[in-house]
Amino acid sequence: MSKARAKSKSKHGGAADGVVNEALAKEWHDSSELLTHLHFSPQDGRIWFDSGRMLLIDLASITAIRRELIDSLGTERARSILSRVGIGAGNRDAQLARRMRPSVSAQELLSMGPQLHALKGASAPDPIRFDVSVERGYYSAEFNWRDSSEVDSHVASYGRSGEPVCWMQTGYASGYISAIMGKQVLHREVQCRAMGHPFCRVIGKPLDEWDDSELDDFSAGGAPSGNPRAVVSANALASPVLAFGDLLVGTSSGYVTTCHMIERVAPTDATVLLLGETGVGKEMFARALHRISARADKPFVGVNCAALPENLVEAELFGVEKGGFTGAVQSRPGRFERANGGTLFLDEISTLSPAAQAKLLRVLQEREVERVGDTRSRKVDVRIIAATNTDLYEDANKGHFRSDLLFRLDVFSVHIPPLRERRDDVPVLIEHFLKRFSALHRRNIVGLAERAVLALLEYDYPGNIRELENMIERGVILAPDGGVLDIGHLFTRASNFGAASVNPTMIAAPPPVADSLVTPPSLSGLVDTVLDGKLDMETLADMLVEKAIAKAGGNLALAGRMLGMSRSQIAYRSRRLERGRS
């Protein structure tokens, strides 16, 4: 760090105004080291940046795509889509930055975002104010964008604009910074060259520091809850956060796709089948679907089929008439009657017995129930949402589930991807749960330690969102009041739910370096083998990766920590080895 910069640190740990801006701007613009990771292979038709494939495309093509989106969907919808594209790109580049520079601090990684931003031709960022402390969760920044390519693209089609147009770029900044900070940080464009200003000026700060009035102009049409924070587009928000009130949060393409499917089917009365692993939030999506449907003012009744004793399934679902069986001293309605006019959520439906499946099928066909011990049928108007964590078609082929019932249920199926496939959602979920449990348990947790954020981003979450939720709640309880949540507050043996054991010390810090290197005889022989040309370094690296994956029980994140590599690097080598065998 330069002397000028060292003298200009603020109380939060970030850069202050003044002389520091020249040094910081120079650092942001210096992408020479990044250029060494850019590789062209025209004979193969490929361009690579680090381990990711890139595409060289002219601005005119981007302009045409942008124009088609705006003309076809309208400005608000196009802005929302392009902003989410930028958000996703920012999140992915944050993961790339961590992989490329695993030993640097989060503070230093923040400056890598503008370097990547400029390297890709988006614009040249100049910092005006950059006051940041990652561990304290503090971020306040203001900077200018010179020569924004997004402005050139928009103006080429529509001329001067009455509002800011750098939608992808504000999304990118929000996505990148949010992933590094481990909390939602929003960037808003307050000046734009498309509006006649000399340059584009952007302000960034955490979501909870923006007033609702400041976000009003950026709400992306039609949040079901009517809350301006419910769906905030593009320029302000790093995700379609709280898209259904306080039930769901996320920013990943998998989450957004699932939300779109839910929004499409919600206005209808179609039966919905939610598919996904345990802990992905199937009941939350079911409740969200009910909340934005025409039945929202009617009951939502949930039942876990696995928790129903087989001899009581019929009574629980369809009700019982007084004297219907021994102990039935009064009549009571079943879940279908209680949900009349509304929605019935049947979780873990694959666990129903064959007899219960047959009775359920009849109710779905006739839309009427008959209480146990009764002599008459009652009409019911119920929308069915079923959920399962198994492959019902495979169960049907094995005779464990009725195929005719399956076809009744599978009118509109929605697959909810596991959290390991939605890593862009992790920072947003962390902040969401941190706020919720801090308020619930009356604790003041100011943020997460950098190594805790890194561990949470790389963990595989065999228990999905439920596991992350439990980890954050446990961390809030264990962390000191007024302090930061560290890795030791998160990872315990109980948190792994049967997955490969995670050693917090292994995640928290690299293995200690010995004062003097001791070379065992076997290692000496291996070194000679390599030096004699009998074993190349690439093959040796592949052998180490295979051994680490096997030792970690298939847990790629743990294998990466053993070798000092990221999960994505391990996954890349593993896929390459598999392709080599096939």
N, C-alpha and C positions, 0 to 999 in steps of 0.2 A: 504494500500500500504506500502511495506517495506521501511525503510530509504534508503537502498541502491538503491532501485528502484526510490524513490522520487528524489534522488540526480542525477540520471542519465537520466532525461528527456531531450529530445532535444527541439529545438526551435519550432518545429511543434507540440509538445505534445506527441510524441511517445517515445519509449525507445531508448537509445543510445547504442553504442557498449561498451563492457567491462564487468564490474561486474554485470550489470543489466541482462546479458544473463542467468546467473545461476538462478536468481530469476524468470525470465520470463519462462525459461525452466521448472522450478519446477511447476509453475502455469499451463503451457500448459499440463504437464504430469499428473496433479492431476485431475483424473476423478472420484474420490470417490463419489462425490455428484451425478454425472450423473448415477452411478450404481444403485442408489436407484430408478431410473425411469425405470429400466429394469426388466421385469416380464416374468417368464416362466410359461406356463400352458400346460404341456404335455398331460394332459387328454383331453384337447380341441384341441390339435394340433396347439397351438398358442403361439407366442412370441410377447410381446408388449414392445415398448420403448415409454414412455409417452402414447399418445393416438394413436400411429401409429403401425401397425402390421409389424413385422420383419420376416426375414427368415434366418435360420442358414444353410449355404450351404458350402460345402468343397471347398477348393481352386482348387482341381483337376477338379471340374465341371466348375468353372469359366475359368480355363485354356482351357478346351475343347470348351467352347463357344467362347472364344477369338480366338482360332485356326481356328474354323469354319468360323468366320467372316473374318479373314485375308486371308485364303485360297480361300474363295468364292468371296469376294469383292475386295481384294487387300489391301495393307497396308494403303494407303491414305484414302480410304473409311472407313475401319475399325477404323482407328484412329479418324476420324470425328465422327463416331457413338458413340464410347466409350467415347470420350471427352464430347459429348453432354449429355450422360448418367451421367457423373460426374458432369457436370454443373447443370443439373436438381437436382441431389442429394444435391449439395451444396446450391442451392437456397432453397430447401425444409428444409434443416437443419438450414438455417438462420431464416426461419419463425418459426421453432420449438424452436430455441434458444430464440427468442423474446417472444414466448408464455410461455416458462418455466421460464424465468427470466425477467418479464415485467418491473421491477423497476430499472434494472441496465442500465448503459450508453452503447452506441454503442461501445465505446472504450473497455469496459469489455467484450462485446459480441464477439469481435474479437478473444479473447483468447479461447472462447468456441469452435470455429471451429476446431483447432488442437486437443482439447480434444475429440470431436465427431469423428474426423478423426482416432485418435488412438484407441478409444473405439471399433470402427467397424473393427479393425484389418488391416487397410490399411498400416500404418507405424508409426514410432515414430518420430515426428517432433522436431527438435532442432533449436531455433531461433538464428540467427547470427546477424541480424540487423532488427529492427522493429521500424520504424519511421512513426507515423500515427497521423493525426488530422482529425477526421471525419467531423467536421463542416467546416473546410477549404478545404475539399476535397483532402487532401494530404495523399498519401500512398506510402511508399517505404520500401520493406522488402526483406530479404534474409534468407533462412533457409535450413537446411539439413534434409533429410528423411533417417532414419535408417531402414534397414530391410524392404524395400518396398515389399509388397505382389505382386504388379503388376510386379515387376522385376522377382520375383520367377516364376510367371505364364508364362511370356514371354520366359524366358531362358529355362524353362522346355520343350518348344516346338521348339525353334529356336536357342538355344545357345546364344553366345555373339552377341550383336547387334552393328551396326555402328551408331545408333542414339538413343536418349532418348526414353523410352518406357512407362513412367508413364503417360499415356494419361488420364485415368479416374481421377487420383489424381490431375493433374494440372487443369483439368476441374473443379473438386470439389472445389479446392482452389479459382479459379476464380469466380465460381458461388456463393460461400459463401461470400467472401469478397465484391463482387459487390453488393449483396443484402443488406449487412450491410452498405456499404459506400454510396449506392444510385447512383453509377456511375460505368462505366465499368473499372474493374481492371483485368489485364491479368497477368498470371503467366507462366513463361517459364523455362523449365528444362535445365540447362546449363551443368550439369554433371549427369551421370546416372550409377548406379552400373552395369547395363546390358552392359555398354560399357567398363567395367573394372575399373571404379573409385571406391574408397572405400565406397562412399555413394552417394546418389542423392542430388544435390544442385539445389534450385529453387529460382528464382528472380521474384518479383512481383512489378508492377507499373501500373499506369493508361494507358489506350490504347493510348492516344495522346502523351505519352512520349516514346513510342516504335517507332523506325525508321522503314520505310517500308523494308529496307534491312534486319533488324533483324527479320521481320515477313515472309520474302520470303520462308523460309524453311517450313513454317507452313501453307501455303495456301492450302485449300482443293480442289484441282482440279477443274478447270473450272468455275471460277466466270464469270457469263455472261457479266459483265461490263469490265472484264480484269483488274480490280483494285485489287492489292494484299490485300487491306483491305476489299474487297467486301465480300469474304467468307474466313475467317481465321479459320483454324481448331483448334481444340483441345488444343494444348499446349499453344496457345497464347490467344485465345479469349473466352470470357464468353458467346458467342452466335454466331449463324450464322449471324453476324451483317451486315447490309447493303447488304443483299444477292442479291438485285436488285438495285445496284447503291445507290442512296440516297433516295429511295422510302420507303423501308420497313426495320424495325429492329425488333428483337425479339429473344428469346431463349427458350420459352416454347415448350412443346411437341405439343400443339395445333397449334402454329405458324409454327413449323417445318413441321408438317403434311400437313398443307395448302400449304406451299412452295413446298413440294414434289409433291403434286397434280398439282400445277401450272406448275412445271417443266415438268411433264409427258405429259400434254396436250398441252403445248406451241408449240412444233414442228409440230403439226397437224393443220388441218383447222376446227376441230370440234367446234360446237357451245357450249359455256360454260355458265352455269347458276350459278351465285354467290349468295349464301344464307347467311344471317346474319342480326343481329340487326342494327338499325341505328347507325352510327358512328364507325363501326368496321373496316372501311378502304376498302370497296368493290371496290371503284374506284381506289385506290392505287394498289390493287392486279390486277385489270384489266389492268392498265397501265404497271405494271411489266410483266404481261403475254405477252402483245403486244411487249414490249421491247426485250424479249428473243425469240420471234417467228421469223419465216422466213419473216414476214411482217414488221419487225422493221423499215425499211427505208421508209415505206409507211405511210399514215396519220392514226392517232388515233383520232377519232371524238366521243366525248361524248355528250349525250343529256339526260336531266332529264325529263322523260315523264310526271312527275307530274306538271312541269312548263309550259307545252304546252297547250294553250287554245284549247278546243275541236274543234272549227271551223278552227283552223290552223294546226292541227296535220298532215293532209295529205300534206299540202304545205311545212311544215318544214321537214318532213321525206323524201318526194318523189320529192319535187321541184314544181315550177310553171312556166308555159309558159306565155309570155306576153299576156295580155288580158284574161287570164284564169278566172279571177274574178275582180270585181270592185276594182280598186286600184293597180292592177298588171300591172305596167307601164313598166316592163322589165322582161325578163326571168331570172331565177336563179335556180341553182341546189339545191336539197335537201341534207339532211345529208347522205343518202345512196350514192349519186353520189360523194359527197365530200370525203367519206371514201373509194372510189373505189380502190381496191388493198390492202387496209389496214384493220383496225378494227373499227367497230361501237359499242360503248358502250351504251346500253339502260338501264339507271338507273331507279329504281322504276317503272318497267314495269307493275306491277299489277294495276297501276292507269289509264292505257289506257282504253278508252271507248270501248264498244262492237264493234262499227263501226270501230274504229281504229285497234282493234285486228284483225278483218276480213281482213282489207287491208294489215296489216303486215304479216298475214299468207300467203296471196297470193304472196307477194314479197319473202318470205322465200322459198316458194315452187318453184316458177318460176325463181328466181334469176334475176328478171328484174323489173324496175320501170317505171311508166308512170306519167309524170308531170301533175299537174292540168291544164286542158285546152289544153293539147297536144293530138295528134292523133297517136303517135308512142311510142313504148316501147324502153327502153334503158337497155342493159345488165349491170349488176353490179357484181363485184367480191369482196364480203365483208364478213369478218368474224364477226359473231355476238357474243358479250358478253353481257348477260342480268344480271340484279341484282334486288333483291327484299328483303324486310324485312318482308314479309308475307308468309304464307303457301299457295303456289299456288294450291296445290292439294285440300286443304280445300276450297279455293276460287272457284275452278272448281266444286266441289261437290255442292256448294251453287248457282252455276250459275253465279258467278261474273267474271269468267275467262274462256275462251274457252279451253276445254280439248285438242282439236286438236292442238292449238297453244302451249299449255304447252308441249305436246309431241315433238313438233318441237324444243322447246327451251331446254328441259331437256335431252340433249344428254350426257353431262358431267357436273354434278353438283359438286360444291365445297362449303362446309360449313365452314364459318369463325367464330370461336367461339368468344363470347363476352370477354371483357377484364377481367371481374371478374373470368373467367375460365382460364385466361392466366396470373396469377399474377407474374409469373417468368419474364414476359416481362416488368413489370412496371419500375424496376430500369434502364433498358436499354433505354426505351422510355423517362424517365425523363431526362437522360443525353442528349439524341438525341435532344429533344425539347429545353432543356436549352441552348445548344450550338447554335442551329438555331436561337432562338429568342434573345439571347444575341448579336449575330452578326447583326441580322436584326434591332434591336432597339438601337444598339451601346451602350450596357450596359455591365458592367463588374461584373458579378455575380460569386463569387468564389466557391459557393457550396450551400448545403441545410442544415438547422438546423436538428438535429437528430429527433426532434419531428415532423418536417415537413415530413421527409422521412417515419417515422412510420405511420403517418396519411395517406399518399399517398398509402402505401402498404396495409392498411386495408380498404380503401374506396371501395365501391361497383361499382362505375362508371356506373350509369344508362345511361349516354351519351357515354360510351365506350371511344375509343381512342380520338375521337374528343373532349370529355369533358376534358380529361387529357391534351390534347394539349392546349386548351383554358385556363386551370388553370395555366399551366406553363408560357404561354405568359403573362397572367395577373400578375403572380408573378414576372416575370422579370421586368415588367413595374413599379410595386409598390415597389419592394425591393430597398434599397439604393445602389447606384453605389459603387462597391468595397466591398459590404457586402454579407451576406448570405440570402438566400430566406427562410423565416420563415412561420409558419403555417398561420399567419394572412394575408399573401400576397396571399394565395391560396384559402381558403374557404370563400366564401361569399354566401349570399342567392341565388344570380344569378347562382352560380356554380352547384346547385343541380338538375336543370332541372326536377323539379316536384318530386324528390325523397324526402325521409324524411329529414327534416331540419337538417343540421349539425351545431352544436355549436362549434366554434373554441376553446373556452375556455375549453369546455368539452374534446376536443381531446388533447389540448396542455398540460394540467396538471391534475393530480388527484385532486379530490375534497378536499378542505381544511379540516384539522382535527381540530375539536373544542378543545378549551383548557380543557373543562370538558364535559364529556358525559352526555347528558340529555336524560333520558329514558321516553318516553311518556307511558301512562297507557297501550295502546294497545300493544306496544312493550314489556312491562313488562309481560303482559299476554302471549304473544307468547313465551317469554323465559321460562316461567313456563311450558307451554305446551310441549316444547322440553325437558326440564329437567325431567318432569314427565313421559317421554317415550310415550306420546300420538302422537308425531310427530317426525319422524327421520330427521336428517340433510340432507340426500339425497333427501327426498321428499320436504323439504323446499327449497333446491337449485333448484329443478325442477320447483317449483311454481314461484320462483323469475325469472328464465329464461323465462318461459312462459309469465309472466306479462311484462317483459322487452321487449320481441319480439313484443307483442301486442302494447305496448306503443310506440315503435319505428316504428310502421307501417310495420313490417316485415323486416326492415333493420337490418341485423344481426350485422354488424359492430357497428352501433349506440347502439344496445342493449348491446353489449359487453362493450362499453365504459361506459354505465350506471352502469354496475356491476363490472367494473374493470377487465374484462376478454377479451381475444382475440376473434376475429371473429370465428376462427376455434374451439375454445372451445365451444362457443355458438352453432355453427353448429353441433358439435358432440352431445351435449346434446339434441338439437332439433331433430336430426335424431333418437336418442335412444328413445325419448318420442314417436315419430311417430311409431316406430317399436313396442313399448309397447302397443299402441292402436290397432294395426292391428292384 
